[in-house]
Amino acid sequence: MAQPENQLDRERFCCSICVDLMKDPVTTGCGHSYCMSCINTHWDKEQERGSYSCPQCRQTFTPRPVLGKNTMLADLVEELKKAGLQAAPADHCYAGPEDVACDVCTGRKLKALKSCLVCLACYCEKHLQPHLQSVPLKKHKLVEPSEKLQENICSNHDEVMKMFCRTDQQCICYLCSVDEHKDHDTVSAAAERTERQRELGLRRQTIQQRVQDTEKDLKMLQQEEEAVNGSADKAVEDSEEIFTELIRLLEKRSSDVKQQIRSQQETEVRRVRELQERLEQEITELKRKERELKQLSDTEDHNQFLHNYPSLSPLSESTHSSNHRIRPLRNFEDVTAAVLQVRGRLEDILSETGTQILQIVSQVDILLPRPEPETRADFFKYSQEITLDPNTANKRVLLSEGNRKVTVLREEQSYSNHPDRFTYWPQVISRESLTGRCYWEMEVEQGMIARVGVAVTYKNISRAGNSEECEFGYNDKSWSLSCYGTRYIFHYNGIRTPVSGPRSSRVGVYLDHSAGVLSFYSVSDTMTLLHRVQTTFTQPLYVGVRVYSYRSTAEFCKLK
């Protein structure tokens, strides 16, 4: 316990100005003691003000006190020195170039521990004690050490700036408020700080909210990255498995065709060889007969010739009759032609589906917040050429202009039956599937009785019958905007929503499949939003068209 006691003794006999054992100690009228040279130097600096203060308690003296050496204190200090007690602090306690120095220390200054906004001075731990112990000084505002305290002094009046001029947006002193800032909107610096602190709090809340939102977006993107990687790996695995199966099927079909050809080859070769054997036997027999006839013909004796002639065996009928005449063979050229035809059909299918697959792959999009286009030129960047699928058209729907125009007639068209065809409602959907960002426009017939439905739908919408499951806008698989003469109505899942907006013969449709946005616009000299849908699309979409009244038409516009 000796070391704390020595430390306490050392602090009690240190000069609070130089923070060292006092030299020629003197005591002021307030009872505080200093080195004679330290207090005189301090008071020399205050001589211009005409009053002299105690560095610790700030008590002022007028006139300047005449100080005498405190002999008893001096003797005690000498005894401490003889006991080997030193008060010099460690080197790390002294202020360096980057530190704020104590304003009270003389000689080598210590690091400031706090700054006082009332005294406008910085204090080390030793010189800070009066602010921690004296009741009047405890009311002073202590802050972290700062070298900019003088910025709080008004350059015009040499007073502390405790007010704020909202008119000029600057800190001022009290004299400024009654002088050049008279009639300005002035408040205390503390009040302005409170207001600014509130604004700062709101800004921090905004920033914190944005940080949270951005972190959510970041997390969503990370999840999206994982989903994209997982989905891509699964698609590669599935496609490889499917193509491997296709290759296996082709190889099996090739093997089956090969086996069938070889089997037919054996059958035909066996038949030909059997025929060859019969013909060879016939040739042998004919040659034998020919030799008999020649031998008889060469007989010189007439009687012998006539005697032997009746004994000639009759000539058997030829096995190589007209019924068995060898026909010209095309061999297996027809098989090759059939295989070539299959190859051509496969090439067409692979070309068509390959393009469609590549298009779908290229339209894979990360779900990021993105604004809708604002101008028509912006929409044109996503223009999509739409053609209608005749296999889906109701038999009263006439397609023309390269399957881009729809007309409803009373008489049925000579369409063949097809499972994709709408059997009751006068509807048709597009060939193209839509999965990215797309825009298209339709020219719809105007008139009091004209009614056209512009729709998007999933491919698995029902087709057969007159139920609402087949009708655009009356189920959860399709969305439809109906254009009635001078008004619009939006339908989804059987819910009818009246839509207001300027009537135009041209309707624009914008789709952002990934973002789940579907927007309908009235298009004239300007574009006016009629209705916007925000949802989640779970399948590729197809454009749908329904024309309600006979002879009415709707046509997709060619966008440049």
KOLKOL-550462 format. One record per residue: x, y, z of N, C-alpha, C, O in turn. Coordinates in steps of 0.02 Angstrom, whole numbers, plus 50000, padded with zeros to 5 digits. Layout:
N
XYZXYZXYZXYZ;...
//
This chain:
560
500414993950000500005000050000500425006250000500155011849999;501105005450001501545011250004501505015349942501525021549945;501435012049885501455015849822500865020549815500985026249795;500235018849830499685023649827499775029449874499595035049858;500055028049933500155033649981500665038549954500565044549959;501205036049924501705040449895501415044449838501555050449830;501005041049800500685044549744500245050149770500255055649741;499855049049822499425054249851499845060049875499665065749862;500395058749911500835064149935501115068149878501155074249881;501315064749826501615068149769501125072849737501305078549721;500485070749728499985074949696499825081149740499695086549713;499835080249807499655085849852500175091449849500015097149865;500795089949831501335095049831501575096749761502125099249752;501145095349712501305097249642500975103849625500415105249646;501325107749585501035113949558500545111949503500715108149458;499935114649508499425112749458499545116049390499195114449342;500025120549387500185123749323500705119749286500605118149227;501275118249318501805114449284501765107049298502135103049268;501305105049344501215098049363501875094949384502035089349364;502245098449424502885095949451502915098149524502525102349546;503365095149561503445097349630503595104749632504015107249595;503245108249677503275115549677503985118049694504335115249735;504155123349660504795126849673504625133749700504225137349670;504915135649756504745142049789503995142649794503705147349766;503665138049830502935138149833502655144449864502925146949914;502105146949835501745152649861501005150649865500795145949831;500615154149907499905152549915499495158849903499635164049931;498985158249860498555163849844498035164749899497975160649943;497655170349895497165171849946496605166749949496265166250000;496495162849894495965157849893496205151249922495815146549929;496875150749940497125144749972497475139949926497725134749950;497515141249861497865136749815498595138749810498775144649814;499025133649800499745134849800500035133249731499805128649697;500555137149712500885136349647501625137749656501855140249707;502005136049603502695138549599502655146049589502215148549554;503105149749622503085157049615503145159149543502785163549519;503615155949507503705157949436503095156249394502915159849348;502765150549410502185148449370501595153249378501295155149328;501425155249441500865159649451500995166649426500545169949400;501635168849433501805175549406501755175649330501515180549301;501985170249298501925169949225501195170049204501005173349156;500795166349241500075166049225499755172949234499365174949191;499925176549287499625183149298499905188349250499565193249234;500515187249226500785191949176500355191849113500275197049080;500085186049097499665185449037498995188949047498685191048998;498765189549109498115192549124498155199949141497655203049157;498765202749137498875209649160498465214549119498225219549146;498375213149054498005217849011497275218449033496975223749023;496985213249061496285213449082496195217149148495635219149165;496735218049187496695221849249496445217749307496365220449362;496315211249297496105206849352496515200449346496735198449293;496595197249405497025191349408496635185749440496315186649492;496655179849409496235174349433496655168349454497225167549433;496355164349496496665158049516496545152949461495975151949441;497065149549436496975144749381496515139049399496235135749355;496435137749465496015131949484495295133949497494845131049467;495175138749540494485140449558494225146649523493645148449530;494655150049484494465156049445494275162049489493985166849463;494435161849553494315167849595494775173349573495375172249562;494505179349565494895185049540495125189449598494825189949651;495705192749583496005197249634496165203849600496445203949546;495985209349634496155216149610496325220449672495915221049717;496925223349675497455223049624497825216449628497635212049666;498355215849589498765209749587499065208549656499395212949684;498955202649684499225201149751499995200749751500305198749702;500275202749806500995201949817501085195549856500845194949912;501425190649826501475184049855502155183149889502665185249863;502135179849945502755178149980502845170749982502355166949978;503455168449989503605161349989503275157950048503315160650104;502975152350039502675148250092503215143550118503325138150090;503555145850172504145142250196503975135250221504365130650210;503405134450253503235127850279503115122950221503325117150223;502775125350169502655121150111503295119650075503405114150049;503755124750073504395123650040504795118250076505115114150044;504775118250144505145113250181504865106250168505245101450160;504195105650165503895099150151504095096550082504215090550073;504125101150033504315099049966505035096649965505195091749931;505465100150003506165098050005506225091050035506635086950013;505825089650086505845083150117505615077650067505895072150064;505105079450028504885074749978505435073349926505535067649905;505775078549906506315077749857506855073249885507135069049851;507015074349950507535070149980507305062849985507715058249982;506655061849992506405055049995506385051649927506195045749920;506585055449875506635052649808505985052449770505935048949720;505465056049792504825056149757504825061349702504985067149714;504655059249643504635063749586503925064249560503545059449564;503755069849534503085070949509503035071149433502495072149405;503595070149400503585070649327503175065049297503315059249313;502695066349257502295061049227502675057249174503215059449152;502405051649153502725047749099502685051549034502275056049025;503145049748987503185053348923502525053048884502355057748850;502165047348889501545046848849500995051448874500495052348840;501095054648934500605059448959500695066348930500245070548935;501265067748900501385074348871501065074848803501005069948766;500865081048786500535082248722501025082048665501555085148668;500855078348613501255078148552500955082748500500455086148513;501265082948441501015087348387500285086048368499925090648348;500075079748374499395078048354498895078448412498305077248402;499135080148472498695080348530498485087448546498795092248525;497935088048585497715094448612498055095448679498005091148723;498415101148688498805102348748498395106048801497925109748784;498565105048863498255108548918498445115948915499035117648908;497945120348921498085127548918498395130248982498675135748982;498345126649038498595129049102499315127149113499695130949145;499525121449088500205119149099500705124049070500595126849017;501255125249106501825129149081502395124449067502395118749091;502865126649029503415122249010503145116948963502775118448915;503335110648976503105105048934502385103448954502255101749011;501925104048906501215103448922500985096248918501225092248878;500495094748962500195088148962499605087948913499355093048891;499395081748897498815080948854498185083348889498095082048949;497765086748853497125088948881496655083148885496615079048839;496295082648940495795077448950495105079748930494705075848903;494955086248942494305089148925494405096448905494905099548923;493905099148869493875106248854493245109048885492725105648887;493275115148911492705118448943492425123748895492785128248874;491785123048877491485127748830491325134448863491165139248828;491365134748930491245141048965491905144748974491955150748959;492405141248999493065144249008493445144948943493925148848938;493235141148892493575140948827494305139148837494755142448809;494425134048877495105131748890495105124248893494585121048905;495705121348882495785114148884496195112348946496665115948965;496005106848978496315105049042496555097849040496225093349014;497155096849070497395090149081497035087349143496625090749173;497205081149161496855078049217496945081949281496475082649320;497545084549293497685088249354497305094849357496985096349407;497335098649303497015105149302496255104749292495905109749298;496015098749277495295097849271494945096849338494335097449342;495325095449389495035093749454494555099049481494025097349506;494735105649476494255110649501493575110249469493075111549502;493545108449404492905107749370492515101749394491905101349386;492865097049424492535091049450492355091649524491955087849550;492675096549557492585097149630492215103349651491815103149698;492335108949616492015115349634491295115449610491165114149551;490845117149654490125117149636489985121949579489625120049532;490245128249580490105132749523490385130149457490075130749405;490985127049461491295124749399490985118349373491045116749314;490645114649416490325108549393489765109949343489565105549305;489515116249343488985118049296489245119449226488855119949179;489905120049219490195121349153490115115249108490085109549131;490085116549043489995111248993490675108648972491065112248941;490825102348989491455099148970491335094648910490855090948906;491805095248863491765091248801492455088148789492935089348825;492485084048737493125081048718493605086548698493405091748672;494265085448710494755090748695494705093248623494635089348577;494725099848615494665102948549495125108948545495195112748593;495445109848487495875115548474495485121348443495765126648431;494825120248431494435125348396493985129248444493475131948423;494175129648507493755133248555493705140648539493195143848552;494245143348510494245150548495493735152348440493545158148432;493525147148403493015148548353492345150248385491895152748352;492285148848449491665150548486491665157848510491175160048539;492215161548498492275168548520492095173148461492355172348406;491645177748472491455182648420492055187048404492345190048449;492235187448341492805191448321492675198948327493145202848330;492045200948329491875208048335491845210448407492055216048423;491575206248452491465208448520491855204548572491795205948632;492245199748551492655195748596492225192648651492425192248709;491625190348632491165187048678491025180048652491085178548593;490825175648699490635168848679489995169148638489505172448657;490005165548582489405165548539488935160148563489025154148552;488415162448597487915157948626487245158348591486755155448613;487225162048535486595162848498486695160948425487255160248401;486135160048390486155158048320485655162348281485075162948300;485895165148226485475169148182485215164748126485605162648083;484565163348127484285159148075484235162748009484245159647956;484195169448013484165173347951484805172647911484785171447851;485375173547946486025173147913486355166347920486905165247894;486035161747957486295155047967487015155147993487465152147964;487115158748051487775158848082487705159948157487205162548182;488235157748193488255158648265488455165948281488885168748247;488145168848333488295175748352488305176148428488085171648464;488575181848452488565183048525487945187348542487575189448497;487845188648607487265192548628487285199648600486765202348580;487895202648598487955209448571487775209648497487485214548474;487945204448461487765204248390487005204348381486745207348334;486655200848427485925200348419485575207048429485015207948405;485905211848463485595218448471485935223648427485775229548430;486395221348387486775225948344486615224448271486055225848247;487095221548234486985220548163486465215148147486215214748091;486295210948195485795205748184485125207548216484695203248227;485045213948232484415216248261483845214948211483945215848150;483275212948235482685211448194482755204848155482315203048116;483315201448164483385194948132483055189548175482905190648234;482935183748144482665178048181483235174648218483615170848189;483285176148283483835173548323483555169248380483035170648408;483935163948395483765159548451484415157848486484955159348461;484355154648543484965152348577485275146748536484935142948502;485945146348542486295141048507486045134148530486005129448491;485865133748595485615127448620484955125548588484845119748572;484505130548579483855129148548483945127048476483615122348452;484395130548440484515128748370484825121848366484655117848322;485275120348413485575113748415485035108448425485045103248393;484565109748471484025104948483483625103748419483465097948403;483475109148382483095108448320483495104648267483245100048234;484135106648261484565103248211484675095948232484725091448190;484715094848297484815088048322484205083748303484275077948284;483605086848309483005083148289483025081548214482865075948194;483215086548173483275085348101483795080048087483715075748044;484345080548125484875075648116484625068648133484785063748099;484225068248186483945061848205483495059048150483515053048135;483095063448120482655061248065483065058948005482905053947973;483605062647990484035060647934484375054047948484445049747905;484585053248012484885046848030484385041148023484555035747999;483765042548043483255037448036483145035647962483075029847944;483145040947921483065039747849483645035447822483545030647785;484245037347843484835033647820484815026447845484945021747808;484635025747910484595019047938484065014847902484165008847889;483495018047885482975014447849483225012447779483095006947756;483595017147747483865015547681484375009947686484415005547642;484775010147740485265004747750484904998147757485094993047728;484354998147798483974992047807483674989647741483694983747724;483384994447703483084992647639483614989947591483514985047556;484194993347590484734991247545485004984447566485154980247524;485054983347632485274976847656484784971347636484974965847619;484124973147639483614968347616483704966847542483674961047520;483814972247503483924971247431484544967047419484554962647376;485074968447458485694964547451485574957247468485804952747433;485204956147522485054949247541484634945847487484734940047471;484154949847460483734947047407484154945347346484044940147314;484644949647329485084948347273485514942147285485624938147240;485754941447347486144935547364485714929247356485944924147330;485084929747380484634924047372484484922847299484424917147276;484414928447262484284927847190484874924547155484784920347110;485484926447176486084923347147486084915847159486224911847115;485934913947222485904906847238485354903447197485444897847173;484784906847191484234903947153484414903247079484264898147048;484744908447052484954908146981485434902446970485374898546923;485934901847015486434896547009486094889647015486224885146976;485654889047066485314882647075484864880947016484844875246993;484494886146993484034884946936484424883246873484224878846835;484994886746862485394885446802485694878346805485684874746756;485964876546864486234869746871485704864546859485824859446826;485104865746887484554860946878484344860546804484214855146778;484314866546771484124866646700484634862946657484454859246612;485294864046673485814860446635485754852946646485784849046599;485654851046710485594843846726484984840846691485024835446661;484414844346695483804841746663483864841446587483674836546556;484154846946558484214847046485484694841546461484564838446410;485244840446498485704835146480485364828346484485454824046441;484964827446536484594821146544484094820246488484014814746460;483744825746470483244825246417483574823846350483354819546312;484124827646335484464826546271484784819646269484814816446216;485034817246326485314810446329484774805346313484894800546277;484174806446341483614802046327483414802346253483264797346222;483424808646225483274809246154483784805546112483614802046064;484424806346130484954802746094484854795246100484934791546051;484674792946161484554785846171483974783346128484004778046097;483434787546125482864785646083483064785446010482854780845973;483464790345988483684790445917484124784345903484064781245850;484574782845951485004777045941484584770645938484724766145898;484074770245983483644764345981483264763945916483204758545886;482994769645894482634769645831483094767845773482904764145727;483714770445776484204768745724484344761245725484394758045673;484414758545787484534751345792483944747345766484034742245732;483334749545783482734746045759482694746145683482544741045652;482824752045653482814752645580483344748145549483224744745499;483934748245579484484744145554484304736745557484404733045509;484014734645615483824727645623483284725745574483284720245545;482794730445564482254728945517482514728445445482294724145407;482984732845428483274732645360483644726045350483564722845298;484054724045400484444717845394483974711845390484094707145352;483444712045430482974706445428482644705945359482584700545331;482434711745334482134711745267482644709845214482474706545165;483264711945225483804710045179483884702445176483934699645122;483894699245236483974691945237483384688445201483484683645164;482784691045214482204688045183482234688645107482104683745071;482404694545083482444695645011483014691644979482934688844925;483584691545013484164687844986484004680344983484174676944935;483664677845036483474670645037482994669244980483054664044947;482514673744970482044672644915482394672744848482244668644804;482864677444839483234677944776483664671744765483714669244709;483974669344818484404663444811484004657144795484214652944755;483404656544827482974650944809482784651144736482784646044702;482624657044712482454657844642483054656244598482984653244545;483644658444621484244656844582484354649344576484514646844522;484254645644631484344638344630483864635144582484044630644543;483234637344583482744634444538482934635844465482864631544422;483164641944453483354643744384483964639844362484024637744304;484434638844408485024634844391484844627644376485104624644329;484384624844416484144618044402483794617644335483894612944297;483394622644319483034622844254483524623244196483444620044144;484044627344206484554627944154484894621244142485014619244085;485064617744197485394611144191484944606244154485174602744109;484304606144172483834601644139483744603444065483724598944023;483704609744051483624611943981484234610143940484174608143882;484824610843970485434609043933485454601443920485674599343866;485234597443970485204590243959484724588543902484884584543858;484134591543902483644590543848483924592643782483824589343730;484284598243784484564600743720485074595843692485114594943631;485464592443737485954587443714485604581343684485834578643634;485034579143716484654573543688484394575243618484444571243572;484124581243613483854583343549484404583843496484284582143437;484984586043515485534586643468485774579743447485924578543389;485804575143497486024568343481485544565043432485754561843384;484894565943445484404563143399484434566543331484384563343279;484534572943333484574576643271485174574543230485154575043168;485704572243260486314570243225486294562943201486744560643167;485744559143220485684552243198485584551943122485144555243096;486014547943087485984547743013485464542542989485194543042934;485354537643032484894532243012484184534843021483974536543077;483814534942966483144537642969482684533343011482264535843049;482774526743004482334522443042482464523143116482004523243157;483124523443133483304524243204483034530843232482784531043288;483074536343193482824542943213482084542643228481844545143279;481714539443181480994539043190480804534543248480304535743282;481224529243260481084524743315481174528143383480784527143429;481704532343387481864535543452481464542043465481414544243522;481204544943414480864551343422480284551043471480234555443514;479864546043466479294545943513479514545143585479134546943631;480104542643596480314541543666480564548043700480724547943760;480604553343663480834559743694480324561943747479724561843736;480594563843805480154566143859479904573043843480254577143813;479284574443863479024581243847479404586643887479674585443941;479434592443858479784598143889479354600943945478784603143934;479624600944006479244603544063479174611144057479574614544026;478644613544090478514620844087479054624644126479274622544179;479244630244098479784634244129479554637144197479004639844204;480014636544247479874639744312479954647244308479724650944351;480304649444255480414656644246479874659444201479994661844146;479254658944228478684661144189478594668644196478954671944234;478114671244160477964678444165477714680344234477794686044256;477414675344269477174676844337477754677844385477674681244436;478324674944370478904675444414479444679744384480024679344405;479264683744334479774687844302480064692744353479694695944391;480724693444352481064697944400480884705144384480964707444328;480624708644436480404715644427480984720344445481414718544486;481004726244415481524731144434481464732944508480924734544532;482024732644545482024734044617482314740844632482814742944602;481994744444679482274750644704482674749344768482924753944801;482724742844785483084740944846482814744844905482204744744917;483254748444944483044751845006483094759545000483154762945051;483064762144937483104769444930482524772944965482614778544991;481934769844966481364772945000481484773645075481264778445106;481844768745104482004769145175482454775145188482354778945235;482964775945145483414781645152483034788245146483154792945183;482564788445097482174794545089481744795945150481674801645171;481464790645179481054791545239481474794045298481254798345335;482074791145305482524793445359482734800645348482774804545395;482864802345285483044809345269482464814045286482574819645310;481854811745274481274815745290481214816745366481064822245390;481344811445404481334812045477481884816845500481764821045545;482474816345469483014820845488482824828045475482954832445516;482504829345418482294836145402481794838845453481834844545474;481314834445472480824836645521481154837945589480984842745623;481624833745608481984834745671482384841245669482414844945718;482704842445612483094848645605482644854745613482824859645645;482054854345582481584859945589481364860945661481354866545687;481204855345694480994855745764481554858445807481444862845849;482154855745798482724858045838482884865345825483064869045871;482824867445762482954874445746482444878945779482614884145808;481804877045773481264881245802481314881345878481304886645909;481354875445908481384875145982482044877746008482064880646062;482584876845970483234879445992483224887045997483464889946045;482924890145945482854897445947482424899646006482574904546040;481874895946017481424897646072481784896746140481704900846185;482164891246146482524890046209483034895446221483094898046277;483414897346169483924902546176483604909146195483874913046234;483014910546165482664916746182482454916746255482514921846289;482194911046278481984910546348482584911346394482544914746445;483154908146376483754908746417483994915946420484184918346473;483974919446362484204926346361483754931046401483964936446420;483134928846413482664933146448482664931946523482294935246560;483074927146546483134926146618483404932446649483924935046627;483064935046698483214941646724483204941546800482754938646830;483694944946830483704945646903483184950746924483094955946892;482844949146977482304953547001482584959647036482744959447095;482644964946999482884971247027482364976547017482024976646966;482294981047065481824986547055482044990846996482614992946993;481594992046949481764996246892481155000146870480594997446872;481245006246850480675010446833480385008546765480725005846722;479745009946757479435008946692479685014246643479885019646664;479685012646578479845017846529479375023746536478805023046557;479615029646517479215035746526478955038346459478385040846456;479345037946407479135040546341478985034646294479185028946307;478635036246241478465030946193479095028046161479125022046146;479585032346152480225029946125480545024946173480855020046151;480475026246238480745021546288480375014846283480685009546289;479715015146274479325008946268479535005046206479554998846206;479695008646152479875005346089480495001046097480604996346058;480915002546147481524998446158481334991246174481734986646164;480724990246198480514983546218479954980946172479584976346190;479904983846112479364981846066479424974446047479974971946036;478864971146045478834963946031478364962845972477794965045974;478614959445921478184957845864477744951845881477994946645903;477104952645873476624947545893476284944645831476054948445788;476264938045827475864934645776475414929645813475594926945864;474824928545784474324924345817474364917245792474544916045734;474194912545835474244905445820473574902945792473084902745829;473544901145727472904898945697472614892745732472014891745732;473054888645763472814882545796472404884145859472064879745886;472454890345883472074892245943471444896245927471024897245970;471374898545865470834903045847470164899345845470104893945817;469654902445876468974900045871468774900045797469004904145758;468324895345778468164894545708467794900545678467734901045617;467544905145721467234911245694467724917045691467534922645675;468354915645708468874920745705469264920145641469544914845626;469284925545602469654925645540470314929245551470314934945575;470874926045535471534929145541471774931345472471684927845422;472064937245470472324939845407472934944245421473164944745478;473204947345368473794951645374474364947945410474664950445457;474504941845385475044938045415474904935945486475344935945528;474274934245500474054932145567474154937645620474304936145678;474084943945599474134949545644473474953245653473414957545696;472974951545612472334954945615471784949845631471794944245605;471314951945673470774947545696470104950645675469984956545686;469674946545645468994948645628468524942945648468664937045635;467964944645679467474939545699466904939545648466604944745634;466754933545621466234932645571465674928145599465784924545648;465094928345567464544924045588464664916845565464494912145601;464954916145506465064909445480465724906645505466214910345515;465744900145515466354896945539466854896045482466674895045424;467494896345501468024895245453468184887845450468014883945494;468514885945395468654878745384469294876745421469764874245390;469304877945486469884875845525469814868545545469254866145558;470364864945546470354858045570470294858045646470454862945679;470064852445672470024851845745470734851645775471194848645747;470794854945832471454855245864471344856045939470904859845960;471734852545981471624853046054471754859946082471504861546137;472134864246047472274870946072471744876046054471774881746076;471254874146014470764878945988470224880546040469984876146075;470034887046043469464889146084468824887046048468694889145992;468434883046082467854880146048467234884446051466784883746010;467194889046100466584893146108466724900646102466414903946061;467174903246144467294910446144467704912546084468174909046065;467534918346052467904920645993468584923646014468674929646015;469044919146030469694921246057470254917846019470154912945983;470864920646026471464917845995472064920346036472044925846063;472584916346040473184918446075473784918246028473754915445973;474334921146051474924922046009475344915646005475294911146047;475764915445954476264910245949476814911346001477064906646032;477004917746010477584919546051477414919446125476884921846146;477864916646165477794917146238478194923246261478694925146231;477964926346316478264932446341478514931246412478134929346456;479164932446423479444931446490479874937246513480024937646573;480074941746470480494947346490480104953846494479544953946519;480414959246470480064965646464479844966346391480244965946345;479204967446382478914967746314478414973546309478114975646359;478344975946248477844981246235477554980046166477914978446118;476894980746159476564980246094475954984846094475724986946147;475704986346034475124990646026474614987245980474794983545934;473984988645993473454985845952472994991545929472824996045967;472804991145866472314995745838471634992245843471524987045813;471184995245882470534992145893470004996445860470045002545861;469504993245832468964996845797468565001045845468384998845900;468425007245825468025011745866467295011545844467135010245786;466865012945890466155013045876465755011445938466025008745986;465125013045937464715012145997464615004746014464565002946072;464595000445962464474993345976465124989245974465124983345991;465664992345953466294988645948466554987046019466534991246063;466784980946027467064978946091467624973946079467524968646049;468214975646103468804971446093469144970446160469224975146199;469354964246175469724962746235470454961646220470634957246180;470884965646251471614964946244471854961446307471764964046362;472164955546300472294951346359472994948346357473324948246305;473204945846415473774941246421473524935246460473094935746503;473824929346445473564923246475474114918146481474604918146443;474034913646529474464907746532474244902846478473674902846456;474714898746456474564894146402474074888746423473714886046381;474064887046488473634881546511472924883746526472564880246561;472714889546500472004891446507471574886246470471774883646419;470984884846498470544879946467470304882446399470234888446388;470184877746353469984879646285469294877146266468934880446228;469094871446291468474868246268467884870246313467924869946374;467344872446280466734874046317466634881546327467054885646307;466064883146359465874890146368465924892446441465614897346460;466314888846482466384890746552466844896746558467214898546512;466824899946617467254905746630467994903746632468424908146626;468144897346642468834895146642469164896046575469774895946569;468754896946523469014897846455469014905146433469324906746382;468694909546469468574916446447469104921046477469224920946537;469424925146435469944929846458469664934446513469144937546504;470024934746569469854939346622469374936646674469234940046723;469114930646663468624927846709468904921946749468524917946776;469564921446753469894916146791470564918946815470744924546799;470934914946853471564917246880472164915746834472734916046856;472014914346771472544912946722472574918046667472964917246619;472174923346671472174928346617471964935146644471604935646694;472214940446610472064947346628471834950846564472164950046512;471294954546566471014957346505470754964446515470424965946565;470904968846466470614975546464470134975746405470334975046347;469494976746421468984977146368468874984346348468784988746391;468864985646283468764992346256468044992646229467894989746177;467614996346265466914997146246466805004046218466795008846256;466725004846156466545011346128466935017046159467475018846135;466665020046212466985025846243467225024446314467365029146352;467265018046334467475016646402467895010246404467935006446355;468215009146462468645003246471468424999546534468175002646581;468504993046533468384988946593468934983646597469084980246548;469224983046656469754978046667469444972046703469064972846750;469624965946680469374959846710469954955446731470434954446694;469904952746792470364947546815470004943246866469714945746915;470024936646855469724931746901468984933246914468724932146969;468654935946862467944937346868467774944046900467194945846904;468284947746923468164954246954468184959646901468654960046861;467674963746900467584968946849467784975646879467504977746929;468264979246847468514985546872468444990846817468804990646767;467984995746826467935001146776468575005246774468885006546826;468775007246715469405011046705469245017446668468895017446617;469495023046695469395029546662470015031446624470575029546642;469915035246570470475037646530470235039646461469685037946441;470655043346425470465045646359470385039846311470795035246309;469855040046272469715034646223470165035646163470215041146135;470485030246143470905030446083470825023846046470665018746076;470945024045981470885017845942471495013345951471495007645928;471995016045984472615012045992472745010946066472725015746106;472865004646085473015002846154473714999946157473884995446119;474125002546204474794999946215474814995646277474484997146327;475204990346274475254985746331476004984846347476404983146303;476174985946410476864985046434476874979446485476464979446532;477334974746477477404969146523478114968646547478584968446508;478194968446613478844966846644478714960446684478514960646742;478844954846652478644948346680478994947046747478664944946795;479644948446751480014947046813479774951346870479714948946926;479624957746856479404962346908478654961546922478404964546970;478304957646882477584956646893477164962746876476654963946909;477374966646826477024972846807476684971846739477004969646691;476044973546736475674973546674475294980246671474884981646714;475434984346619475144990946613474804991846545475064989646494;474224995046546473854996546485473845004146475473745007846523;473945006446414473985013546398473515015246341473415011346294;473225021246345472875024246288473395028246249473715032746276;473475026546185474015029446144473725034046092473315031946051;473935040246094473765045046041474385049246030474925046446016;474325055846034474935060046032475355058946095475965059746094;475015057246149475355055746212475125048946236474655046046208;475455046346287475265039946317474965041246385475265044746426;474365038546397474025039446461473925032546493473625028146463;474175031846553474095025546589473355024346605473045028546637;473095018746584472405016946599472355012646661471945013946706;472765007446664472725002846721473394999146728473704997246678;473604998246790474234994546804474094988846852473724989646901;474384983146837474324977146879475004975846910475514975846874;475024974546974475644972447009475504965747041475114965247088;475834960647016475704953847040476344949747032476884952447022;476274943147036476834938647024476614933646970476144929846980;476954933746914476804929146860477204922746870477814923046878;476864917146868477194910746883477344906646820477674901446825;477094908946762477214905346699477344910446644477174916346652;477624908246587477664912746529476964914846508476484911046516;476904920946482476254923546461476204923546385476704923546349;475574923546362475434924046290474924929646281474494930846323;474984933146224474504938546209473844935346187473834930646147;473294937946213472644935546193472224941246164472284946946184;471784939546116471334944346085470634941346082470544935546063;470154945446102469464943346095469064949046063469084954746087;468714947446010468284952345976467564950045986467374944545964;467154954346019466484952346040465964952945984465544948445976;465984958445947465444959845899465654957845828466244958345810;465164955445788465294953145720465564958845677465354964545682;466024956945634466354961545587466824966445621467144970545587;466864966245687467344970645721468044967645713468134961645705;468544972045716469234969945703469714972645756469564977545791;470274969245761470834971545802471474969345768471514963745741;471974973745767472584972145730473194974545769473194979945798;473724970345770474344972245801474714977345757474754976445696;474974982545789475314987845752476054986045743476364982845786;476324988045687477044987345676477394993445704477284999045682;477824992245753478164997745788478864998445760479214993545748;479065004845749479725006245721480165008745777480755010245765;
//
